[in-house]
């Protein structure tokens, strides 16, 4: 059972979430990118402050 099924949310009530990212100084929806650029976005690593703090505290 998925999380949505546990919450009682049917697929008919769901809405697609549009993801935007900053490219060359302006924001664009990821869906408008070509296949290569979408792959690049998927491979990006994002900053995680909690992960950095735990590494600093453990050293």
Secondary structure, DSSP 8 states (H G I E B T S, - for coil): --HHHHHT--GGG------EEEETTEEEEGGGS-HHHHHHHHH-----HHHHHHHHHH-
